[in-house]
Amino acid sequence: MDRYKELNSEQQKFLHELKIQGTRSIDGWHSFFRRLAIFDKEGDLIRSSGCFLTAFFGIVILLSIGFILLLFIQGGRASEYIIAAGAMALSIIFFVVAKRYFKQYENRDIPNPIRCFLLPLLELLQQQSAGQSEMKLWVDLKPMHDLFDTEKVKNINRFNYLTVSVNLSDSRILDMTVGGYNDGTADDNRLTHSIDFSLTFDGNRYKLSGIKGDFEILEEKDKIILKNEYEEHSREVVVDDPGLDFHRFDRTFIAMQDAVKISHL
């Protein structure tokens, strides 16, 4: 698998373990996950092709069996049996080969919140701080991946799969925790995602602008803290789950920043 060989050892390790923890620049994290996101997007296309091919050969096998039974009932000629049996045998061979070939891609499927939420978040933060800010990041998508082959995900206790802490430019601090669960009140084959995040500003440099929004504002000594938390029920089953809607977070994040402005001393 050539694309897999293009990943460095650390990226390959993440692909197998689906977790990582550390501190590096936003640019560094973006570079790390961008290559993985490209790999996963290409892998999704290949996995879709694999599902189509295995389903096609499976249908041919069933049709061949049905045709043989029909020949048996109607007393078909030997040549017809040979043709039907040959088609079935070839289909079985192709089915087995396809399953084995695409198995490696199934084992390297990365849950979509990396591509659909974390990577856009990193790109947004790059715009906020030119990518040089150091970010503490913890990711563990193994619990989500373990649910891929589970038809029902009902009564899954919350598990956190992403935490972020970063000092942005101009003394702003972003802290975030993202998790998933299913308490049985929603669809039993989809997760509910929850996010809890805050922006902290230096009270000596910033003041409230008067803009309000769907977030809490706290003033503590020399700090202004804006907090928000919400939940979203997934739009897809777990294996295709994109995680939180990034556009909703983006709008809220910008609104929270607009609620504070630099003081004119």
C-alpha positions as CSV (number, residue, x, y, z in Angstrom):
1,M,0.0,0.0,0.0
2,D,2.1,2.9,-1.3
3,R,0.1,5.7,0.4
4,Y,0.7,4.0,3.8
5,K,4.4,4.0,3.1
6,E,4.3,7.8,2.6
7,L,3.3,8.3,6.2
8,N,6.1,8.7,8.7
9,S,6.5,6.3,11.6
10,E,4.6,8.5,14.0
11,Q,1.6,8.8,11.7
12,Q,1.7,5.1,11.1
13,K,1.6,4.5,14.8
14,F,-1.4,6.8,15.2
15,L,-3.1,4.9,12.4
16,H,-2.8,1.7,14.4
17,E,-3.4,3.1,17.9
18,L,-5.7,6.0,17.0
19,K,-4.4,8.1,19.9
20,I,-1.7,10.6,20.5
21,Q,-0.8,13.1,23.2
22,G,1.7,15.9,23.2
23,T,2.6,19.6,22.7
24,R,3.7,21.1,19.4
25,S,2.9,24.1,17.3
26,I,-0.5,24.4,15.6
27,D,1.4,24.2,12.3
28,G,3.1,21.0,13.5
29,W,-0.2,19.4,14.4
30,H,-1.8,20.5,11.1
31,S,1.0,19.0,9.1
32,F,0.7,15.8,11.1
33,F,-3.1,15.4,10.7
34,R,-3.3,16.8,7.2
35,R,-1.4,13.8,5.7
36,L,-3.6,11.4,7.7
37,A,-6.8,13.1,6.6
38,I,-5.7,12.8,2.9
39,F,-4.9,9.1,3.5
40,D,-8.2,8.5,5.2
41,K,-10.2,10.3,2.5
42,E,-8.6,8.2,-0.2
43,G,-9.1,5.1,1.9
44,D,-12.8,5.8,2.2
45,L,-13.1,5.8,-1.6
46,I,-11.2,2.5,-1.8
47,R,-13.3,1.0,0.9
48,S,-16.5,2.0,-0.9
49,S,-15.1,0.4,-4.1
50,G,-14.4,-2.7,-2.0
51,C,-17.9,-2.9,-0.7
52,F,-19.3,-2.6,-4.2
53,L,-17.1,-5.4,-5.6
54,T,-17.7,-7.8,-2.8
55,A,-21.4,-7.1,-3.0
56,F,-21.3,-7.7,-6.8
57,F,-19.5,-11.0,-6.6
58,G,-21.7,-12.1,-3.7
59,I,-24.8,-11.4,-5.9
60,V,-23.3,-13.4,-8.8
61,I,-22.6,-16.3,-6.4
62,L,-26.2,-16.3,-5.3
63,L,-27.5,-16.0,-8.8
64,S,-25.3,-18.9,-9.9
65,I,-26.6,-21.1,-7.1
66,G,-30.2,-20.2,-8.1
67,F,-29.4,-21.0,-11.7
68,I,-28.0,-24.4,-10.8
69,L,-31.0,-25.2,-8.7
70,L,-33.3,-24.2,-11.6
71,L,-31.3,-26.4,-14.0
72,F,-31.6,-29.3,-11.6
73,I,-35.4,-28.8,-11.4
74,Q,-35.8,-28.5,-15.2
75,G,-33.2,-31.1,-16.0
76,G,-30.6,-28.9,-17.7
77,R,-27.8,-30.1,-20.0
78,A,-24.4,-30.8,-18.6
79,S,-22.8,-27.9,-20.5
80,E,-25.2,-25.5,-18.7
81,Y,-24.2,-27.0,-15.3
82,I,-20.6,-26.4,-16.2
83,I,-21.1,-22.8,-17.2
84,A,-23.1,-22.0,-14.1
85,A,-20.6,-23.9,-11.8
86,G,-17.7,-22.1,-13.5
87,A,-19.3,-18.7,-13.0
88,M,-19.9,-19.5,-9.4
89,A,-16.3,-20.7,-8.8
90,L,-14.8,-17.6,-10.4
91,S,-17.1,-15.4,-8.4
92,I,-16.1,-17.1,-5.2
93,I,-12.4,-16.7,-6.1
94,F,-12.8,-13.0,-6.9
95,F,-14.9,-12.5,-3.8
96,V,-12.3,-14.0,-1.5
97,V,-9.4,-12.1,-3.2
98,A,-11.4,-8.8,-2.9
99,K,-12.1,-9.4,0.7
100,R,-8.5,-10.1,1.5
101,Y,-7.2,-7.2,-0.6
102,F,-9.6,-4.6,0.9
103,K,-9.2,-6.0,4.5
104,Q,-6.0,-3.9,5.0
105,Y,-8.0,-0.8,4.1
106,E,-10.8,-1.6,6.5
107,N,-8.2,-2.0,9.3
108,R,-6.8,1.5,8.6
109,D,-10.0,3.4,8.7
110,I,-9.7,6.6,10.8
111,P,-12.9,7.9,12.5
112,N,-14.0,11.0,10.5
113,P,-13.9,13.6,13.3
114,I,-10.1,13.9,12.5
115,R,-10.9,15.0,8.9
116,C,-14.2,16.8,9.5
117,F,-13.6,18.6,12.8
118,L,-10.0,18.6,14.1
119,L,-8.3,19.5,10.8
120,P,-10.7,22.5,10.1
121,L,-10.1,23.6,13.8
122,L,-6.4,23.6,13.3
123,E,-6.8,25.6,10.1
124,L,-9.0,28.1,11.9
125,L,-6.4,28.5,14.7
126,Q,-3.7,28.9,12.1
127,Q,-5.6,32.0,10.9
128,Q,-5.9,33.2,14.5
129,S,-2.2,32.9,15.5
130,A,-0.2,32.4,12.4
131,G,0.3,28.8,13.4
132,Q,3.2,29.4,15.8
133,S,1.3,29.0,19.1
134,E,2.1,25.8,21.1
135,M,-0.9,23.5,21.5
136,K,-1.4,20.8,24.0
137,L,-3.5,18.1,22.3
138,W,-4.9,14.7,23.4
139,V,-6.7,12.5,20.9
140,D,-8.1,9.0,21.5
141,L,-10.5,7.7,18.9
142,K,-10.1,4.0,19.7
143,P,-13.4,3.9,21.6
144,M,-15.2,5.2,18.6
145,H,-13.4,2.9,16.2
146,D,-14.3,-0.1,18.4
147,L,-18.0,0.7,17.7
148,F,-17.6,0.5,13.9
149,D,-18.8,-3.1,13.7
150,T,-21.5,-2.7,16.3
151,E,-25.0,-2.4,14.9
152,K,-26.4,-0.8,18.1
153,V,-24.5,1.8,20.2
154,K,-27.3,2.3,22.7
155,N,-26.3,3.0,26.4
156,I,-22.7,4.0,25.7
157,N,-21.3,6.1,28.5
158,R,-19.6,9.3,27.5
159,F,-16.0,9.0,26.4
160,N,-13.8,12.0,25.6
161,Y,-11.9,11.7,22.4
162,L,-10.4,15.2,22.0
163,T,-9.0,17.8,24.4
164,V,-7.2,21.0,23.3
165,S,-5.4,23.7,25.2
166,V,-3.6,26.5,23.4
167,N,-2.4,30.0,24.1
168,L,-3.4,32.0,21.0
169,S,-2.0,35.3,20.0
170,D,-2.9,38.4,22.1
171,S,-3.1,36.5,25.4
172,R,-6.1,34.5,24.5
173,I,-6.4,30.9,25.8
174,L,-8.6,28.2,24.2
175,D,-9.5,25.1,26.2
176,M,-11.8,22.4,24.8
177,T,-13.0,18.9,25.5
178,V,-15.1,16.9,23.0
179,G,-16.8,13.6,23.7
180,G,-19.5,11.2,22.5
181,Y,-22.2,9.0,24.1
182,N,-25.6,7.4,23.6
183,D,-27.9,7.4,26.6
184,G,-30.7,5.5,24.8
185,T,-32.9,8.5,24.2
186,A,-31.8,9.1,20.6
187,D,-31.2,6.6,17.7
188,D,-29.5,3.5,19.0
189,N,-27.1,3.4,16.1
190,R,-25.8,6.9,16.4
191,L,-23.7,8.8,18.9
192,T,-24.4,12.2,20.5
193,H,-21.4,14.5,20.5
194,S,-20.8,17.0,23.3
195,I,-18.4,19.9,23.4
196,D,-17.3,22.1,26.3
197,F,-14.9,25.0,25.5
198,S,-13.9,28.3,26.8
199,L,-11.9,31.4,25.7
200,T,-10.0,33.2,28.4
201,F,-8.8,36.8,27.9
202,D,-6.4,39.0,29.9
203,G,-8.7,41.4,31.8
204,N,-5.9,44.1,31.7
205,R,-5.9,44.1,28.0
206,Y,-9.5,43.3,27.1
207,K,-13.0,44.5,28.0
208,L,-16.4,43.3,27.1
209,S,-17.8,44.8,23.9
210,G,-21.4,44.5,24.8
211,I,-22.2,41.8,22.3
212,K,-24.1,38.9,23.7
213,G,-24.5,35.4,22.5
214,D,-25.3,31.8,23.4
215,F,-22.4,31.6,25.8
216,E,-21.6,32.4,29.4
217,I,-19.5,35.4,30.4
218,L,-17.5,35.4,33.6
219,E,-15.3,38.1,35.0
220,E,-12.7,36.9,37.5
221,K,-10.1,39.4,38.8
222,D,-7.8,40.0,35.9
223,K,-9.6,37.5,33.5
224,I,-12.6,37.5,31.2
225,I,-13.8,34.0,30.5
226,L,-16.4,33.0,27.9
227,K,-17.7,29.5,28.2
228,N,-20.0,27.5,26.0
229,E,-21.2,23.9,25.8
230,Y,-23.7,22.1,23.6
231,E,-24.5,18.7,22.1
232,E,-25.3,17.4,18.6
233,H,-26.8,14.1,17.6
234,S,-24.8,12.6,14.8
235,R,-26.0,12.8,11.3
236,E,-24.5,9.4,10.4
237,V,-23.9,5.9,11.9
238,V,-20.7,5.5,13.8
239,V,-18.5,4.3,10.9
240,D,-19.4,7.4,8.9
241,D,-19.8,9.8,11.8
242,P,-18.3,13.2,11.0
243,G,-18.4,14.3,14.6
244,L,-19.5,17.8,15.5
245,D,-20.6,20.2,12.8
246,F,-17.5,22.4,12.5
247,H,-19.4,25.3,10.9
248,R,-21.6,25.6,14.0
249,F,-18.5,25.7,16.2
250,D,-16.9,28.2,13.9
251,R,-19.8,30.6,14.2
252,T,-19.9,30.3,18.0
253,F,-16.1,30.7,18.3
254,I,-16.2,34.0,16.2
255,A,-19.2,35.3,18.2
256,M,-17.3,34.7,21.5
257,Q,-14.3,36.6,20.2
258,D,-16.5,39.5,19.1
259,A,-17.9,39.8,22.6
260,V,-14.5,41.0,23.8
261,K,-12.4,43.9,22.5
262,I,-9.0,45.4,23.3
263,S,-9.0,48.1,25.9
264,H,-7.7,51.5,24.9
265,L,-5.4,52.5,27.7
